[in-house]
Amino acid sequence: MNLETSYMGIKLRNPLIVSSSGLTDSIDKIKAAAEYGAGAVVLKSIFEEQINYQSGMLTKGSDYPEASDYIAYYTKTHSLDNYLKLIRSAKESAGIPIIPSINCVSADDWINFARNIQSAGADALEVNMFFMPVDKELKPVMAEKLYFDLVEKLRETLDIPFAIKLGQRFTNLLYLIDQLYNRGVNGVVLFNRFFEPDIDVNSMNIIPASVFSNADDKRNVLRWIGMASAVNDRISISASTGVRTGDDIVKYLLAGADTVQVCSVLYSEGYEYISELLASLKSWMKSKNYKRVDEFRAMLNYRNFKDYKKYERAQFMKYFSAYE
Ligand SMILES: Cc1cc2nc3c(=O)[nH]c(=O)nc-3n(C[C@H](O)[C@H](O)[C@H](O)COP(=O)(O)O)c2cc1C
């Protein structure tokens, strides 16, 4: 049985990718992911805010502006240098494609850093792009333009493929994906998971909601992968959110994903669960007599599934009427 998959033109031994998170922030963890069979890993993101924050803390209280500049520069270089070292050592020892990740909220510096990531030997880059629209005067078309401008700069800078990891909420996601493809983006990761606020009614404070996903979080993702893979079959799609079992991987592949990322479940089950997920995928393929992933990938997407209208149903009268 052959699980080989192509993602953004890179050959993977199987479609399972360990997502960007604390699970991929050191060489030992990356090696563990590879040993248990992951097809690739996305490294923990380097956060623009994290670096700025670190610099800000270190320079706080300094009376010497030139010293502050130096410290800020050093912190930034140091942190970024460690990241580049991690890429190099992962490339040397893990034996699977390594995809670093940048978490960006503005343009310039990060685009230059992307070039260093490429030089360090990364196979591809994942860019976690999110601009929180907090300005009611900002027209939606201008909010989207921020994404397009950044992507155009990145394409000019990089030779390696790159994917944009998107949030779930856009007015017209299919348009956005198409426009990203037209600007040279090789893949999209559907979807990212963000910090979400909750309210503690006792302390009357804003607190972070749980960062981990559950199986139900998968459903909206399934819809958009089913639609996006049908509308643009040239851009690679990586599913991310809510994988708990091997069947969840099968579902995303049937909906049209090229690869499937796994995160929360590995926090609870450990890296060894990667081999169980892959064994379960193989066992499903065997039960259906498939020898290669391409034989069934996208079989149930918005184009290939005969009752494709099911993907469009959001307000479904009959469905809700069943609950009286
Ligand atoms: C603890 C934790 C840390 C994460 N860190 C990052 C990160 O640095 N960069 C990123 O793009 N996504 C990050 N994510 C999001 C995951 O990569 C993934 O997209 C998300 O958790 C959905 O997948 P899941 O349902 O399998 O957990 C993180 C998620 C968790 C739970």
The ligand as a Tripos MOL2 file, in Angstrom:
@<TRIPOS>MOLECULE
LIG
   31    33     1     0     0
SMALL
NO_CHARGES

@<TRIPOS>ATOM
      1 C1         -0.8070   24.4580   21.9910 C.3       1 LIG1
      2 C2         -0.9640   24.8940   20.5520 C.ar      1 LIG1
      3 C3          0.0060   25.7010   19.9820 C.ar      1 LIG1
      4 C4         -0.1400   26.1390   18.6510 C.ar      1 LIG1
      5 N1          0.8240   26.9190   18.0830 N.ar      1 LIG1
      6 C5          0.6930   27.3080   16.7920 C.ar      1 LIG1
      7 C6          1.6910   28.0770   16.1390 C.ar      1 LIG1
      8 O1          2.7180   28.4350   16.7050 O.2       1 LIG1
      9 N2          1.4980   28.4180   14.8510 N.ar      1 LIG1
     10 C7          0.3860   28.0320   14.1410 C.ar      1 LIG1
     11 O2          0.2840   28.3540   12.9550 O.2       1 LIG1
     12 N3         -0.5620   27.2830   14.7260 N.ar      1 LIG1
     13 C8         -0.4440   26.9230   16.0180 C.ar      1 LIG1
     14 N4         -1.4130   26.1480   16.5890 N.ar      1 LIG1
     15 C9         -2.5690   25.7190   15.7930 C.3       1 LIG1
     16 C10        -2.3210   24.3050   15.2520 C.3       1 LIG1
     17 O3         -1.2200   24.2750   14.3800 O.3       1 LIG1
     18 C11        -3.5550   23.7820   14.5070 C.3       1 LIG1
     19 O4         -3.7500   24.5200   13.3230 O.3       1 LIG1
     20 C12        -4.8260   23.8530   15.3370 C.3       1 LIG1
     21 O5         -4.6000   23.4480   16.6710 O.3       1 LIG1
     22 C13        -5.9280   22.9620   14.7450 C.3       1 LIG1
     23 O6         -5.5150   21.6270   14.6820 O.3       1 LIG1
     24 P1         -6.0020   20.5340   15.7590 P.3       1 LIG1
     25 O7         -7.4700   20.5620   15.7420 O.co2     1 LIG1
     26 O8         -5.4160   19.2330   15.2690 O.co2     1 LIG1
     27 O9         -5.4460   20.9460   17.0770 O.co2     1 LIG1
     28 C14        -1.2710   25.7190   17.9200 C.ar      1 LIG1
     29 C15        -2.2350   24.8980   18.5150 C.ar      1 LIG1
     30 C16        -2.0900   24.4740   19.8150 C.ar      1 LIG1
     31 C17        -3.1510   23.5800   20.4050 C.3       1 LIG1
@<TRIPOS>BOND
     1     1     2 1
     2     2     3 ar
     3     2    30 ar
     4     3     4 ar
     5     4     5 ar
     6     4    28 ar
     7     5     6 ar
     8     6     7 ar
     9     6    13 1
    10     7     8 2
    11     7     9 ar
    12     9    10 ar
    13    10    11 2
    14    10    12 ar
    15    12    13 ar
    16    13    14 ar
    17    14    15 1
    18    14    28 ar
    19    15    16 1
    20    16    17 1
    21    16    18 1
    22    18    19 1
    23    18    20 1
    24    20    21 1
    25    20    22 1
    26    22    23 1
    27    23    24 1
    28    24    25 2
    29    24    26 1
    30    24    27 1
    31    28    29 ar
    32    29    30 ar
    33    30    31 1
@<TRIPOS>SUBSTRUCTURE
     1 LIG1         1 GROUP 0 **** ****
